[in-house]
Amino acid sequence: MSSAHLIVVRHLWVLRHGRPWNLVVNGIFEPFLYLLSIGVGIGQLVSGESGATAYAAFVAPALLATSAMNSAVNETTNNVWWRVRFDKIYDAIVTTPMRIGDIALGEIAASVLRSTLSSTCFFVVILALGMVHSAWAVLAVPAAVLIAYAFSAAGLAAATYIREPHHHQYLQLVMLPMFLFATTFYPLSIYPPVLQALVAALPLYQSIELMRGLTTGDIGMGMLAAVAYLLVMGTGATWLARRRLAGLLLT
């Protein structure tokens, strides 16, 4: 029987004795500022006050997907890396019946839980602001869970390659351009065909397309492709993370 849930319980216990409100603040504050400054502010410059509302509704789901991504990646890369390199928590855990796979799945599950909480809070904000225009939006939170799973697994795998604190900057060199160019603020059609294929291959683009389709009602077969993409990404990254953790903790 898997003991992965014990990792989740441990993190919840630590969170309960820490500052749980930080999750909500960190998950909402940054994307909300982007929403106000770009979605609403620049939206008025682009197409006037009425068009700003439509543009904000276009940007909001992209920021929701980005919030799920950032929260998941930061949780697994920063915290797991610290536990492996300095706290040595896992060195003690592997002496128990708990397996490496349980550690990996537990860390991913804990990250998904925290990311989903942040994403849900942000979804409530954009819903209250009238930026959701489809009944399909009831699936936005499950979509956030899927996005969080894919990026949590990828973040955990990435954490096993980080050796020094400054190596975290390399991860940001991937995430920041992806945030800026994965159709967060404009549609894919503005790119030439060659670049469209490149952008469409980005995991954040697939996440944004899934979330945007649900909140705007623009449902299509591409959303099923996005779901499949994220499932494959999460499964593959989980496999890699388990192998890499085994190499770090059992050698």
Residue, then its C-alpha position, 0 to 999 in steps of 0.5 A: m500500500s502506498s504511503a504517499h499520503l503521509i507526505v501530504v499529511r506532514h506538509l499540512w501539519v507544517l503549514r498549519h503551524g506556519r502561515p497558511w494565509n501566505l498561500v492565498v496571498n501569493g497565489i492571488f496577488e501577482p496574477f491579480l496585479y497583472l490582470l489589473s495593469i494589463g488586462v484592464g489598463i492596457g485593454q482600454l488603450v487597445s479597444g476602449e472601455s467596452g473592449a477592455t472588459a472583453y480583453a480582461a476576460f481573454v487574459a484572466p484564464a491565462l493568468l489562472a493557468t499561469s498561477a497554477m503553473n507558478s505555484a506548482v513549480n515553486e513548491t516542488t523546485n524550491n522546497v523539495w530542493w531544500r529538503v534534499r540538499f539541507d534538511k535531509i528529511y528524505d534521508a530519514i524517510v528512506t530508512t522506513p518502509m516508505r519507498i522512493g515512489d511514495i516520496a515522489l507521489g506525496e510531494i507531487a500531491a502536496s504541491v497539487l493541493r497547494s496550487t489548487l488552493s491558490s488557483t481556486c482563490f484566483f478563480v473566485v476573484i475573476l468570477a466575482l469580477g465578471m470575467v467568466h462567460s461560460a457554464w463550462a467554467v465549472l471545470a476550471v478548477p479540475a483543469a487547474v488540478l491537471i495543470a498543477y499535476a503536470f507542472s508539479a511533476a516537472g518541477l520535482a524532476a527539475a529539482t533533482y538537477i539543481r545543485e547550487p542555489h543560483h541554478h534556480q535562475y535557469l529555471q526562471l529563464v524557461m518559465l518567464p519567456m514561456f509566460l510572456f510568449a505562450t499567448t497569455f496576452y495575445p492570440l496565437s495567430i499573431y505569430p508566423p506559422v513556424l513560430q505558431a508550431l513552436v509556441a503551441a508545443l509549450p506546456l503553458y500554451q496548452s494549459i492556457e488553451l484549456m483554461r481559456g476555452l472553459t471560461t469563454g465557452d470556446i470549446g473545441m477538440g484542441m482542448l482534448a489534445a491539451v488534456a492529453y498533453l498535460l497527462v503525458m507530461g505529468t506521467g513522464a515527469t513523475w517517472l523521471a522524478r522517481r528515478r532521479l530521486a532514487g539516484l540521489l537518495l539511495t547512492 
